Amino acid sequence: MSKTILLILLATLLHSCVARPVVRSIRSAHEFDRLLNKHATETGLPVVVDFYSDGCGPCRMMAPIFKKVAADYVDKAVFVKVDTNAQYELSSRYQIRSLPTFQWFIGGKRSDEAKGGIGEGPLRQMTDKAIRQAEIENVELELNHLVSYFSEVNPEKTEADVENVYNKCVEMNKESSRCQGSAANNLLRKLRKKYKKSPKTTALFSAKERQSKESHDTKPTQKSKDKPTSRAGPNLHLATKEQLREELEKRLDEERDAQVENETDEDEEALDQHYSWVPGPFPERVTIVGGGPAGLAAAVYAARAGLKPLVIAPSMGGQLQGKGVDVENYPGLHNVTGPAVISAMREQAAFFGTVFEEDMVLKIDASQRPLRVFTNSTGAIETHSIIVATGADSRWLGIEGEYDLRGGGVSSCATCDGFLYSGKHVVVVGGGDAAAEDAMHLARFAKVTVVHRRDSFRASKVLADRVKNHPNIKIKWNTVVDKIVGKAIDQNEGEDVELAKVVTGALLRNVESQELDEISCDAVFIAIGHTPNTGFLQGVVEFDPEHDGYVKTVGPSTKTSVAGIFAAGDVSDAVYRQAITSAGSGAAAALDAERWLSEEGLGNEAAEFEAELLAEIMDNSSDHAEAASGYNAYEDAGGRMSGMKETVTSEL
């Protein structure tokens, strides 16, 4: 048995493995501790950690950004992901109270933290900061250098005095028996201030050593080939069976991790390449703004009509994406969560030819034709028609403590952050379907108090009855939250960092008696509805005067006050606001857009241009080519078409 293990291990050692994955998924607390220790003692690279959950919309939005940044810093920092649902021990240890949470570690210690969908810019800035700090701490002060230094700047110091100074530096550095890192830097600053110069130092980790440690290349060098029995080589014959098994498991785990990550990366890149939008020379026929049920239903219908729609939306996928509870009121679906529904809709839309651009729309310009959609990173996208399906944003109370304690226990997404408060007391504010769903979700693992300003729920009867009869849910009727109470805590055990603020309670007020009551709790989840996400349409289309923020549509259709712009889902529905009604209006918007394009004579310009160009190449007469050229979408289309033909013909 031992010979078999030895042969397997030898084969593993001689096998040239691939380099570490761009982003590594952590599977256990032991693996995480081992990784921190490795980069604290062997490479000196900072570690960037993404604490996430699959059911968290902002987490899904940040995932491709995190991966992109990781690829750019592959030799400067280590990027890992921790699924907080699977790694509760790590979530508790590092006091994760909202998702996503990003933490930076230097020398095995947490150096910084950011919460929420912070975006690419701040993620890069904080990573740059960690890299600079790691480089600063990549220093070691040796005793002989310190002795030489004092012999020059202060000869009166005896060798014993110098050793005493050196030992104090060593004592400050708990992780090592040497004067290095932040402890060495503190001593260097003091010496520089007193003697106007610093002693000679050495780098803890050279670039060459880092590269060697980061690669899993275990091919024997020429020296090891020449001297196979050298001390530097592995003494496998001295290892016990247990040591061999442990080493084998470690190496196989690393190889499997790399293989899985690489396969996932390849699959994602292939999908992204196939379904990602690529700018073309002609305007889009249909551009859909929003990636929830309304937007994706519109995409399915438009794609099946041959319009090849473009969907512009962040990857979070609308309100339904953030619901971890089962979707029970959508016909044909049973025991399916919100994220799964969105994923299936997206896959179906892509199958029929929809292309996607993960971006945020900033504004729409309807002052000229084609219409123009301005995004955060892509710029202006020309399009003949637009379907607006951007859903709604969470509504907040606007009370004291609410803003300051976001990320410390105040949240609008129970699915995202709820499990972080397992076994604790949480408050849910609201009385509609959203509040009832959040309360039921949280009651699976926490004690819940629902605070509602009325004496009855506005939620559907089925949901309301479930909340009322649940043993883990207590209801406070005719009550509002006046203030959310919190305190500052030290997350880093005395280290010199900014203190985090966490929820400790809520001040409640009875609307009838005006009596105040402060209760203790660990989190407050706001579920008082949503406001249509239509700010980018101000000054573009007309809004419903009776419902603030909702787009006004013409009669029973999805048409807006601007020809070619249609509205679907919660942006125009102030009454029903359900996933199924949103999907229905999305389908209607696609049908309305298709009919409008036909009425306006806006066909497939790319296909028409190709046919006309082919006719000219085949030496057809100019009269015939002109007759077959089809129609011009706009007055200037003819000039644009001619210019394109001249360019392409000259290239041919």
N, C-alpha and C positions, 0 to 999 in steps of 0.2 A: 504493500500500500504506500509506504513512504517513498519507494522508487518512482511510483506512478506520479505522485504529487510533485516530486522533484523534477521529473521530466516535463510535466505541464508547466511548472513555474519557470524552468529554463526556457521553454518555448515562449512564454509570456515575456520574460526579460529580454529576449533577443528580438522580439517582434517590435517593429517600429510603429508606434501608435500615432494617431493624429493629435494635433495640438488641442489644448483645452477649448471647449465650445465658447462662442462669443458670450452667451448668457447661460449660466448653469442653474438648473433647478435643484433646490435643496430638498432632500428626502427625509432627513432626520436632524435632531438637535446635535447629535454626535458628529454628523458630517459637517454641519455648520461650524461647530467649535474647532474641528480639525482644519477646516479651510481658513478660519481666522488665524489660527496658530501658525499655519504654514506661511501665510503672507506677512505675518508679524515677525517671524524668525528666519525666513528663507528668502523672501523677495522684497519686502518692504513696500509692496504695492498697496494702495488703498482699496478697500472693498466697498462696493456700492450695492445696497440691498433694496429690492422692491418687495415690500410686503403687500400681497394682493389677494383677491378672491375672484373666482370665475364669474360669480353672479354680480359683480360690481361694475357698473357702467364706466365710471372714470378709470377704473383699473384697465378695462379693455381699451379705452381710448389711449392710455399711456403706454400700453404694451409695445406697439410698434415703435413708438418714440424711444422707449428705453432700449429696445434692441438696436435701433439706428445709432444712438449715442454710444452704446457698448461697442459697436463695430468700429467706430471712429477712435475709441480709446483702448483698443484691444491690447496694446503693449504698455499702457500707462496705468490702467486700473482693472480691477476684477469685478464683473457684474454678475449678481446672482438674484434669483427670485425665490421667495418663500410664500407658499400657499398657506395662508393663515387658517383656513379650514382644516388642513391636514396637519399643520405644525402648531398646535395650540400652545405647546410648551414655549416655543420661541416667541409667539405672539404675547404671551403673558410675561415672559422675561423682559422683553423690550417695550412693554407697556403700549402695545399698538391699540389705539382707540378710534381710529378712523382709517378708511381705505381710499386710495392707496396711501401708504406711508413709505417714504424713502429715507434710508439711514446710511451714513458714511462712516466707515471704520478705518482707523489708522493705527497700526501697531496693536491690533486686537481690541482697541478701545473705540467706543462710539464718539465721533467728533462733530457730527451735524445731523439735522433731521429736517424733513419737509413733508407736508401732508397735502393730500388732494391731487387733482389733475394739474400739476404745476406747469406743464408745458415743456417744450424742448429747451428754450432759452435758460430758464432757471436751473434745469437739470444739468446742463452743460456748465453753467457758472459755478454751481456748487461742487461739481466734479473737478473742475479746474482748481478750485480752492483747496480741495482735498489733496489733489496731486501736488500742488505747491507745498502744502504742509508736510506731506510725506517726504518730499525732497529735502525740506528743511531738517526733518528729523532723521534723515539718512546720514547720520554722523556718529562717529565713535572717537572718544578721546582716550588714548592709551596712557598708561602710567609713565612710561619712559619719555613720552613727548611732554607730559606735564612737568616732569623733573627737569628736562632740558629748558623748558619755558621759564620756570622759576629761577633757574641758575642764571638766566639772562636778565629778567626783570626785577628779581628780588633775591639776590644771592644769600641773604640772611636766613632765608627759609631752609630749615634742615630737611633731609630726605624723609624723616618721620613726619614732619609737618605737611609735606606735600602728599604723603600717603594718606594722611588724615583727611585732607581736602578731597582726594580721589575717592576714598571710602564713603564719604558723605554723598558724593554723586552716585556711587553704586547703590547705596541704601535707598536713594530716591527712585531708582529704577527697579521696581519690584519684579519685572518680567525677566531680568537678566542680572548676571553677576558682574556686569561691565558698566562703564560710564558711557552711555549712549543715548540716542534719541532725545526726547524733550528734557531729560535730566542733564544731559551733556550740554544742550543749548542754553539752559538756565545758567550753568556754571560759566560757559563761554561768554555770555552777556555780562555777567558780573566781572569777570577778569578783564574784558575789553573796556568796560567802564572805568575800572580802577587803574589799569596799566596801559590803556590806549592801544593795545594790540592783543591778539589772540594766539593761543598755542596751536601747533600743528594738529590737524585732525585727519582721520581717514573715513572713507565712505563705508558704511555697513554693507551695502549691497551695490556692486557695480552693475552696469548695464549688461555686461556679459554674463554675470552670475544670474541675473534676473531672467535673461533669455534661456539660460540653461535649465533653470528651475521650472520655467513656465512651459517649456516643451517637454513632451513625454518621449523624446528620442533616446532610446536606450541602446542604440547600436554601439558595439564596442569600438573604441578608438584604435588607432594603429599601435599605440603603446600597449593596450590590453591584449591585442592579438599577439604581439611579440612576447609578452610576458603574461601568460594566462594565469599564472599562480601568484601574480603580484598582490601585495596587501590591499591595494586600492580596489581590486576586483571583489565581487560578492563571494563571501565564504559560505556558500550554500550547504556544504557538507557539515558545517557546525550548527546549522539551524535545527530547531526542534520541529516536530510535525505541526504543533500549534502555531509556531511562527511562520512556517511555510503556508499553512492554510490562511492565516490572517493576511499575509502579504499577497497571496494569490487573489483572495476576495477583494482586497483593496484595488489591485491592478485591474481585475476584471470589471469591477464597478466603474472605475474611471473610463475604461474602454467602452463599456455599455453606455455610459452617460454621453460620451463624445459621439458615439454612433447614433443614439436616439436624437440628440440635439441636431446633428448634421442632417439626418433624414428629415426631421421636422423643418429645419431651415430650408432644405431643398424643396419640400412639398409646398411650404408657404410661398417661397419665391416663385415657384411654377404657377401657383394659383394667382398670385399678385400680378405676374406678368400676363397671364391669360385674361384676367378680368379687369385690370387696371386701365384707366382712361389714358389714351395717347392723343395729344392735340393734333388736329388735322387742318387742311386748308379751307374747309367749309364750316359754316356754323352748325352747331348741334340742332337736331330737329326738336328733341324734347330734353329738357334738363329738369331733373327732379331734385328739389332741395329738401333733404330729410331722409332718414333711414329707419323710420319706425314702420308700423303696419300700413299707414296711409301711403308713405313713400314707396315701400316695397311692393304693395299691391298695384300701385300705379305703374311701377317698373315692369311687373309681370305682364300686365295688359298691354303696355306700350311696346314691350319687347316682342310679344306674340304678334303684334300688328306690323312688325318689321321696322320699327322706328329706331331701334338700337339706342335706348335712352341712356343718359348719363345721370347717375345718382351722386350727388355731392352731400356728404354727411360725415361727421366723426364716427369712429367705430363703436361708440357706446350704444347706438341703435334705439334711441327713444326710451320712453317711460317703461315700456314692456320689458326692455332689456334689464332693467333694474329690479324686476320682480322675481324673487326666488321661489315664491309660492306657486303652486300648480295653477295653470290657467284652466278654470273649470267651466267658464261660460262662453267658450268659443266652439261653435259646432264642429264636431269631428275630432276634437282634441280632448284627451283625457290623460291625467298624470304627466303633463308636460309643463315645464317651467317657461317663464317668459323668455330668457335667453335662448332656449331651444327653439321656440317659435320663431324668433327673429332670425336665428341661424338658418332654419329651414326656408324661410321666406327669401332670404338673401341668396341661398343656393339655387332656389327655383328661378329667381329673376336672372341670375348669372347664366343659368342653363339656356335660357331663351335669348341671350345676347346682350343683357344689360352690362354696362361697364361702370366702374366705381372710382370715385376720387375722394379719399378720406381727407376732408378739409372743412373749414368753417366758412360760411358765406357772410361777407361783411355788408354788402349792399347790392342793389339791383338798379341798373340804369335803363329806364324805359323811354328816355327822351329821343331815342333813335332806333332804327331797325338795321340789322338784327338787335334784339335785346342783349344786354351785357350783364353777366353775373360776375361780381368781384369777390374773390376768395382770399383767405388769409395768406396763402403761399403761392398759389398758381397765378394770380392776377386776374385779368379780364377774360371771361369765356363767352364767346358769342353764341347765341342760341335763338331759334325762331320762337319757341314757346317755353314756358316755365310752369312747373307744378310745385307750389309751395306746400310742404308737408312737414314743417319743422316742429310740430307738437307744442309742448308747453314746458315752462321752467317751474321748479318748486317755489311755492310761496312761503314767506317767512313771517314771523310774528312782529318783528321790529321792537322787541323789548330789551331791557337791560340784561347784559350777560350773554345774549344769544350769539352775537357776532364774535365776541372775544373768546368764547368757549367752543366755537366750531373746530372740530378735530380733536377736542378734548372731552367729548361726550354729547355735544349738540350735533344732530345730523338730520338730514331729510331722506336718508336711504336706510331703512331698517334691514333690508337684504344685504347691503354692503357692510354695515358696521355692527349689526345686531349681535352676531355670535361672539363678538369681543366682550360682551357683557353676560356671558353664560353664568347662571347662578346668582345674578345680581338683580337689583331693583331698577326698572326703567319706566319712564313716563312717555306715553304717546298722546299727542295733542291733536284733536280733531274728532269729527263724527261722521265722516263720509266713508265711501268704499276704501279709499286709500288708508285711512286711519284704522278701519276694521281689518284690512289685510295685514297691515304692519303689526297690529296687536296680536293677531293669530300667529303670525310668523315668530314674533318675539316670545310668545307664551310657550313655545316648544322647549325653551331652555332658560327662561328668565321669569321673574315675577313682574307683572305689568300693571300699571295704573293708567287708565284712559281718562283724560281730562277733556270734557266737552262742555261748551258754553250753553247748550240747550238741555232740555229734559228728555230728549229722544234722539235716536240716531237718524242721520240722513242716508245711511248706507242701505243697501238692499236688505230685505227681510231675512234672507238666509244667512248673510254675513252678520247682521246685527244680532240675530238669535245665537249664533255660535259664540260671539264675543260675550254676550250676557251670561251664557251658561258655562263658560270656560272656568275651571277652578283656579287657574293661575292669573286671571284677569279681574281687577277691581275697577269700578267705574265711579268717577266723581262727576255728577250731573251739575248743570248750571254753574260751572266753574271755569275760570280762565287762569292762565299763567301770567303773573305780573312781572316776575323776575326769575332768571336762572342763576343759581348761586354756585360759585366754584372757588377753588383755591389753587395756589401754585405748589408744585411738588418738584423735588430734585430727582430727575430720572437717571442721573449719572453718578450717584453715590459720592457726592461731595466734589465732583470735578467742576471746574470753572466754566460752566455753560449756562445758557439762558434757561430759567425754570419754566416748566410746562404747566399750563392751566388745565384743570380737570373739573368736571361737574361733581358737586357734592349734594345738591338739592335744588328744589324749586319752590318759589313763593306763590301760593295759589290764593285766588280771591273768589268768593262766592258772589255771583252777580246779583243775587236777591238780597242777601243780608249784608254784603260788603265785608264779611268777616274774612280775615287773612289767616292762612295756615301754611307754615313752611314744612315741607316733607323732605326726607332724605332720599336721594336716588343717585344712581351712577351715570345715567344718560337720559337725555330728553330728545325724543324723535318727533319732529314737526311734520304733521300730515294734514295740512289744512287746504290742500288743493294746489292748483297750478295756474300760472299766468301764461297766456299764449306767447310763444317766442316769435314775435312779429316786429321787433324793433327795427330790423333792417329794411322793413317795408314802409316806414314812415315817409310820407311825402310821395309815395309811389302809387299805392292803391287806396281806395276808400275803406274806412273801418265802420263796423256796426255801431251806430250811435247808442244803442240800448245795451250793448255788452262791450265794456272797455277792453281794448286790445284785440278783439276778434275781427277778422277780415270780413267785409261785407261781400256776399255773393249775389248774383243775379238770379232771382226766382229760385226754382228747385235745382238749378245747375251748379257747377263749381266755378263758373266764370266770375272773374272779378271786374272792377271798373276799367281795367286796362286790357285791351284785346291781346290775347296770347298768354296771359297770366291767369292761372287757375289755382284754387285753394282747396286743400283736402285735409281731413282729420281735425285735430283739436284747434287748429288756427282759425277755423271758421265755425266750429260746432260748440255752442255755449250751452247746449241742452243735454246731449247724450254722453259724449266724451268717453266712449268705450272703444276697445281695440277693434271689435267687429264692425262698428259703425265707421271707424276711421278707415279700415280696410275697404269697406264698401264705397266710401267717398273717394278713396284713392283710385279705385277701378273706374268710377264715374269721371274723375278728372282726366284719366288717360283716354277715355272714350271721347270726352269733350275736346281734348287737345288734338286727337286724331282727326275729328271732324273739322275742327277749325283749320288745321293745316291743309286739308283737302280743299276746303272752301277758298282759302287764300292762294291755292295753287303752289304751295310750298312742298315740293316733292323731294326725291332723293337726288340732291345736286351732285353728289360725288359720282353716282351711277350715270347720271345724264352727261356729266363732263367726260367720263370715261368713254361713253358711247360716241360722243361727238368727236373726241380726240381720235378714237379708232377709225371713225369715218374719214377724217382728214388724212390720217396715215395711209388709208387705203386709196388715196387719190380721188376721193369723191369730189364732185364739183362744189364750189363754194355755195352755190344756190341750194344744193341738196343738204350740205352741212348746216346751212342757216335754217332750213326748214326743219331739220331734225334736232335742232339745238334745244327744243323744249321752250320753257318759259323762264323769264327772269323774276327772281323773288322780289327784288327791290330795284329802284331806278339805276343804282350804281352797280348792279350785279353783272350787267353786260360787260362793263369795262373791266371788272375784276376777272371775269371768265376769260376775256380775250387775253389779258395779261398772263394768266396761268397757261393758256394754250401756247402762247408764244414762248414762254419759258420752257415748258415741257417739250415742245416740238424742237426747240434749239438743242436741248439736251439729247434728244433722240438722234 
